[in-house]
Amino acid sequence: MVLSYCLKRIAVAVPLLFAISLVTYFFIYVTPGDVLAKYRQSDRYPVEMVDRMEREYRFNEPFLVQYGHWLRNLVQWDRDGIRLNLGYSFSQEEEVAVVMASRLKNTLILALFSIAITWLVSIPGGIIAAVHQYRLPDKILSCISYVGISFPNFFLALVLLYLVSVWHEIPLLGRYIPWVGNLPLGGMTSDMHHTLSPVGKVLDVGRHLLVPGVVIATAAMANLQRIMRGNMLETLRKQYIVTARAKGLSETRVVYKHALRNAINPLITIFGYQFSTLLSGAALTEIITGWPGMGSIMLEAIRSQDTFLVMANMLIAGVMLVMGNLIADILLAVSDPRIRMR
């Protein structure tokens, strides 16, 4: 049943991905400029070679011809089986698949790390705020949520970079914080990464992840915590919770066994959308913090109108949208027996 459901959702996603690719290609087509401009302006590339590239990739043809050529060559069959042909990146001067393989993994690591921080902090925070409604813990957590929502990611990234680079030199209550100054700025690994043990390599990447991960997670944590608080408050007022308390069940059991499961169900659908928006949401943070992900590559691709690299990015964003919603639906079915019955 689960396999059949997944196949149906994937089949429905195919027209969506087609529409995303069509609209994206159209906007690239109508944007003034030329992806081969840097080749035309350079003495390194003969005019005949540039003209041949223009004919080969159909850049001198109308929109539908260009798009049809890209779509027709996207999936190719050969003796080794089916393979995805994402084309050639003119801004990076190598195959798009090579560019994506080297950067997409880094973005996914950052995204999953941010999701882990978001959910591990916001769910307990929302529960505590709801259980202690209008009391000091609720007021403190609500204040933190509003601050997190108010600050844009790029500003928070600049603040954290300043704190990491300067704050460790400023006495705080008569004491220094040396570990703050040891946090790395930029990159994914240190120069001595290859000499470390497997555990040391993981910790090294984790230290580099901390600043960009916290930046991306902050706004998501604030929103998720507020939603969790509202859901928990609504659930705690329901009749079956009142009945459970009247029967003498402990408050811990009432909250974590009976209320939490129903309060968290709406958040599972949010997980799907959150997962799907990570690629675009992480781009600016990656650029500011120097994380070697898709952000800087995507910016360069848009500026240089690198058609195939932009299309690959949009396809990945669309696939993440579909996969995120599919994962959310499956998790919701697992957590809610009423949905499994349907």
Secondary structure per residue as TSV (DSSP state, phi and psi in degrees):
chain	resnum	aa	ss	phi	psi
A	1	M	-	360.0	-43.7
A	2	V	H	-65.2	-41.7
A	3	L	H	-62.5	-43.0
A	4	S	H	-61.9	-41.5
A	5	Y	H	-64.0	-43.3
A	6	C	H	-63.5	-41.3
A	7	L	H	-64.1	-38.2
A	8	K	H	-64.3	-43.2
A	9	R	H	-65.4	-38.1
A	10	I	H	-66.4	-39.5
A	11	A	H	-63.1	-39.0
A	12	V	H	-68.1	-30.0
A	13	A	H	-73.1	-22.9
A	14	V	H	-59.3	-49.3
A	15	P	H	-60.9	-34.2
A	16	L	H	-63.6	-46.4
A	17	L	H	-64.4	-36.5
A	18	F	H	-62.4	-44.5
A	19	A	H	-64.8	-41.5
A	20	I	H	-61.3	-45.1
A	21	S	H	-66.0	-38.5
A	22	L	H	-64.9	-47.5
A	23	V	H	-65.2	-42.5
A	24	T	H	-62.1	-45.9
A	25	Y	H	-63.4	-36.5
A	26	F	H	-63.3	-44.6
A	27	F	H	-67.5	-34.5
A	28	I	H	-65.3	-39.1
A	29	Y	H	-65.8	-42.4
A	30	V	H	-83.1	-11.0
A	31	T	S	-72.0	131.4
A	32	P	S	-61.9	144.1
A	33	G	S	125.7	179.3
A	34	D	-	-145.8	127.6
A	35	V	T	-64.7	-24.7
A	36	L	T	-94.1	12.2
A	37	A	H	-60.8	-42.8
A	38	K	H	-67.6	-27.6
A	39	Y	H	-72.5	-37.8
A	40	R	H	-69.0	-32.6
A	41	Q	H	-86.0	-7.7
A	42	S	-	-100.8	142.9
A	43	D	T	-79.2	-8.7
A	44	R	T	-72.8	-22.4
A	45	Y	S	-114.9	119.1
A	46	P	-	-62.1	151.8
A	47	V	H	-61.7	-37.3
A	48	E	H	-62.8	-37.9
A	49	M	H	-68.1	-40.9
A	50	V	H	-65.0	-41.9
A	51	D	H	-64.0	-38.2
A	52	R	H	-65.0	-40.2
A	53	M	H	-63.8	-39.0
A	54	E	H	-63.8	-41.1
A	55	R	H	-71.8	-38.9
A	56	E	H	-62.6	-41.2
A	57	Y	T	-96.9	7.1
A	58	R	T	63.5	29.5
A	59	F	T	-71.2	-14.0
A	60	N	T	-96.7	8.1
A	61	E	S	-102.2	165.3
A	62	P	-	-62.2	169.1
A	63	F	H	-56.4	-51.7
A	64	L	H	-64.0	-33.8
A	65	V	H	-67.9	-44.1
A	66	Q	H	-61.2	-48.3
A	67	Y	H	-64.4	-42.0
A	68	G	H	-62.2	-38.3
A	69	H	H	-65.2	-42.7
A	70	W	H	-64.5	-44.1
A	71	L	H	-67.4	-39.2
A	72	R	H	-66.1	-32.9
A	73	N	H	-93.9	-0.2
A	74	L	H	-64.5	-44.2
A	75	V	E	-114.7	124.0
A	76	Q	E	-125.1	147.6
A	77	W	E	-112.0	135.2
A	78	D	E	-145.9	-167.9
A	79	R	T	-64.6	-24.7
A	80	D	T	-86.4	-2.9
A	81	G	E	111.7	-157.2
A	82	I	E	-86.5	135.2
A	83	R	E	-138.5	153.5
A	84	L	E	-94.0	121.0
A	85	N	-	-104.5	100.5
A	86	L	-	-86.0	-4.5
A	87	G	-	94.0	-166.1
A	88	Y	E	-114.1	134.5
A	89	S	E	-90.4	114.8
A	90	F	T	-77.8	-26.9
A	91	S	T	-76.5	-34.5
A	92	Q	T	-97.9	-11.9
A	93	E	T	58.1	45.2
A	94	E	E	-160.3	171.5
A	95	E	E	-60.6	140.6
A	96	V	H	-59.5	-38.5
A	97	A	H	-60.0	-37.3
A	98	V	H	-67.9	-43.8
A	99	V	H	-61.9	-45.5
A	100	M	H	-66.1	-39.8
A	101	A	H	-63.4	-36.2
A	102	S	H	-78.4	-23.7
A	103	R	H	-109.9	-33.3
A	104	L	H	-62.3	-39.1
A	105	K	H	-58.7	-41.6
A	106	N	H	-65.6	-40.5
A	107	T	H	-66.0	-40.1
A	108	L	H	-65.9	-38.6
A	109	I	H	-61.1	-46.3
A	110	L	H	-63.0	-42.1
A	111	A	H	-64.9	-46.1
A	112	L	H	-66.7	-36.7
A	113	F	H	-62.8	-41.8
A	114	S	H	-66.2	-40.4
A	115	I	H	-61.9	-42.6
A	116	A	H	-60.8	-45.6
A	117	I	H	-61.2	-45.4
A	118	T	H	-57.8	-51.4
A	119	W	H	-74.8	-36.0
A	120	L	H	-68.6	-25.7
A	121	V	H	-96.4	-44.6
A	122	S	H	-73.7	-36.1
A	123	I	H	-64.8	-53.8
A	124	P	H	-60.2	-37.1
A	125	G	H	-62.5	-42.6
A	126	G	H	-64.6	-38.4
A	127	I	H	-65.7	-46.5
A	128	I	H	-61.9	-42.7
A	129	A	H	-63.5	-38.2
A	130	A	H	-71.8	-42.8
A	131	V	H	-66.2	-33.5
A	132	H	T	-107.5	45.7
A	133	Q	T	-54.9	131.8
A	134	Y	T	67.0	5.8
A	135	R	S	-100.8	-179.1
A	136	L	H	-56.7	-47.5
A	137	P	H	-58.2	-39.9
A	138	D	H	-64.4	-42.3
A	139	K	H	-67.1	-40.2
A	140	I	H	-65.7	-47.2
A	141	L	H	-66.3	-37.3
A	142	S	H	-65.7	-40.0
A	143	C	H	-62.6	-44.0
A	144	I	H	-62.2	-38.8
A	145	S	H	-62.9	-45.7
A	146	Y	H	-64.6	-38.2
A	147	V	H	-64.9	-43.2
A	148	G	H	-62.5	-37.2
A	149	I	H	-72.5	-33.8
A	150	S	H	-72.4	-36.1
A	151	F	S	-85.2	125.4
A	152	P	-	-69.8	156.9
A	153	N	H	-59.3	-40.6
A	154	F	H	-66.2	-35.9
A	155	F	H	-69.0	-43.8
A	156	L	H	-62.6	-37.2
A	157	A	H	-62.4	-43.2
A	158	L	H	-64.5	-40.5
A	159	V	H	-62.9	-46.4
A	160	L	H	-65.1	-39.1
A	161	L	H	-62.6	-39.0
A	162	Y	H	-65.3	-44.9
A	163	L	H	-63.1	-42.3
A	164	V	H	-65.8	-36.4
A	165	S	H	-87.5	-22.3
A	166	V	H	-121.6	-38.1
A	167	W	G	-60.6	-32.4
A	168	H	G	-66.8	-13.0
A	169	E	G	-94.5	-4.9
A	170	I	S	-104.1	126.8
A	171	P	-	-62.4	136.1
A	172	L	B	-121.5	110.2
A	173	L	T	56.4	37.1
A	174	G	T	82.7	3.2
A	175	R	B	-130.3	153.3
A	176	Y	-	-98.7	158.4
A	177	I	-	-118.5	82.6
A	178	P	H	-64.7	-32.0
A	179	W	H	-68.2	-24.8
A	180	V	H	-65.9	-41.3
A	181	G	H	-69.3	-18.6
A	182	N	T	-83.3	-7.8
A	183	L	S	-67.8	132.2
A	184	P	-	-75.4	152.8
A	185	L	-	-114.6	113.7
A	186	G	S	84.8	156.8
A	187	G	S	78.6	179.4
A	188	M	S	-116.9	-24.7
A	189	T	S	-140.4	162.0
A	190	S	-	-85.3	172.3
A	191	D	T	-66.0	-28.0
A	192	M	T	-97.8	19.1
A	193	H	G	-58.9	-39.6
A	194	H	G	-69.3	-17.0
A	195	T	G	-92.0	-6.2
A	196	L	S	-82.6	161.0
A	197	S	-	-73.1	167.0
A	198	P	H	-54.1	-42.6
A	199	V	H	-66.8	-40.7
A	200	G	H	-62.9	-36.4
A	201	K	H	-65.7	-41.0
A	202	V	H	-63.2	-44.1
A	203	L	H	-65.8	-35.4
A	204	D	H	-63.6	-47.1
A	205	V	H	-63.6	-38.4
A	206	G	H	-61.6	-39.2
A	207	R	H	-64.6	-39.2
A	208	H	H	-70.7	-27.8
A	209	L	H	-74.5	-23.9
A	210	L	H	-58.9	-51.4
A	211	V	H	-65.4	-55.7
A	212	P	H	-63.9	-33.4
A	213	G	H	-65.2	-43.2
A	214	V	H	-65.8	-39.0
A	215	V	H	-60.6	-49.1
A	216	I	H	-67.2	-36.6
A	217	A	H	-76.5	-22.3
A	218	T	H	-60.4	-54.7
A	219	A	H	-63.9	-39.8
A	220	A	H	-65.0	-38.8
A	221	M	H	-62.7	-43.6
A	222	A	H	-61.5	-46.6
A	223	N	H	-66.1	-45.7
A	224	L	H	-65.7	-37.1
A	225	Q	H	-65.3	-41.5
A	226	R	H	-65.0	-41.1
A	227	I	H	-66.1	-42.1
A	228	M	H	-63.3	-40.3
A	229	R	H	-61.3	-46.8
A	230	G	H	-63.0	-43.5
A	231	N	H	-63.7	-41.8
A	232	M	H	-66.8	-40.7
A	233	L	H	-62.1	-42.7
A	234	E	H	-64.4	-41.0
A	235	T	H	-68.1	-39.6
A	236	L	H	-66.0	-17.7
A	237	R	T	-91.1	-4.6
A	238	K	S	-74.4	159.2
A	239	Q	H	-64.4	-38.5
A	240	Y	H	-67.6	-26.9
A	241	I	H	-71.9	-42.4
A	242	V	H	-59.7	-41.4
A	243	T	H	-65.1	-42.1
A	244	A	H	-61.5	-40.5
A	245	R	H	-67.6	-38.2
A	246	A	H	-64.7	-28.3
A	247	K	T	-78.6	-4.7
A	248	G	T	95.0	12.1
A	249	L	-	-66.9	146.5
A	250	S	-	-66.2	153.7
A	251	E	H	-62.6	-36.1
A	252	T	H	-62.2	-43.6
A	253	R	H	-68.6	-38.5
A	254	V	I	-62.2	-45.1
A	255	V	I	-72.5	-51.2
A	256	Y	I	-88.7	-22.4
A	257	K	I	-97.2	-40.8
A	258	H	I	-101.5	-45.4
A	259	A	I	-80.8	-41.2
A	260	L	H	-60.9	-41.8
A	261	R	H	-61.8	-41.4
A	262	N	H	-77.7	-32.1
A	263	A	H	-71.9	-28.3
A	264	I	H	-86.7	-15.3
A	265	N	H	-55.4	-47.8
A	266	P	H	-61.7	-25.9
A	267	L	H	-73.0	-22.9
A	268	I	H	-64.5	-36.9
A	269	T	H	-67.0	-32.5
A	270	I	H	-64.3	-32.5
A	271	F	H	-56.6	-40.9
A	272	G	H	-61.1	-47.3
A	273	Y	H	-68.2	-36.9
A	274	Q	H	-63.2	-44.3
A	275	F	H	-62.1	-39.0
A	276	S	H	-74.2	-23.9
A	277	T	T	-95.7	2.6
A	278	L	H	-66.9	-36.0
A	279	L	H	-61.3	-47.4
A	280	S	H	-75.1	-35.8
A	281	G	H	-69.7	-28.5
A	282	A	H	-84.9	-14.7
A	283	A	H	-59.8	-52.7
A	284	L	H	-65.0	-40.5
A	285	T	H	-62.9	-40.7
A	286	E	H	-61.2	-41.4
A	287	I	H	-65.1	-45.0
A	288	I	H	-69.8	-42.9
A	289	T	H	-87.3	-5.8
A	290	G	T	77.5	21.3
A	291	W	-	-75.8	127.9
A	292	P	-	-78.5	66.0
A	293	G	S	-110.0	-153.0
A	294	M	H	-78.2	-15.0
A	295	G	H	-57.9	-56.2
A	296	S	H	-66.1	-36.0
A	297	I	H	-65.1	-43.2
A	298	M	H	-65.0	-41.4
A	299	L	H	-61.4	-45.3
A	300	E	H	-65.2	-37.3
A	301	A	H	-64.7	-41.1
A	302	I	H	-68.7	-43.3
A	303	R	H	-64.0	-36.9
A	304	S	T	-95.6	4.5
A	305	Q	T	54.1	44.4
A	306	D	-	-75.8	90.2
A	307	T	H	-52.7	-51.6
A	308	F	H	-70.5	-34.0
A	309	L	H	-71.3	-39.6
A	310	V	H	-63.7	-43.6
A	311	M	H	-62.6	-39.7
A	312	A	H	-64.0	-40.3
A	313	N	H	-62.3	-42.8
A	314	M	H	-68.5	-37.0
A	315	L	H	-63.4	-41.8
A	316	I	H	-64.9	-40.6
A	317	A	H	-61.7	-40.7
A	318	G	H	-65.7	-41.4
A	319	V	H	-64.3	-39.0
A	320	M	H	-64.1	-37.0
A	321	L	H	-62.1	-47.5
A	322	V	H	-64.8	-47.1
A	323	M	H	-65.5	-38.8
A	324	G	H	-62.5	-45.4
A	325	N	H	-67.0	-36.6
A	326	L	H	-65.2	-44.7
A	327	I	H	-62.3	-41.5
A	328	A	H	-62.7	-41.9
A	329	D	H	-64.2	-41.4
A	330	I	H	-66.2	-43.9
A	331	L	H	-63.6	-37.8
A	332	L	H	-66.0	-39.2
A	333	A	H	-66.6	-36.0
A	334	V	H	-68.6	-38.5
A	335	S	H	-84.0	-21.4
A	336	D	-	-121.2	107.8
A	337	P	H	-61.2	-27.4
A	338	R	H	-64.2	-35.5
A	339	I	H	-73.1	-35.9
A	340	R	H	-62.4	-33.4
A	341	M	H	-66.7	-27.9
A	342	R	-	-77.5	360.0
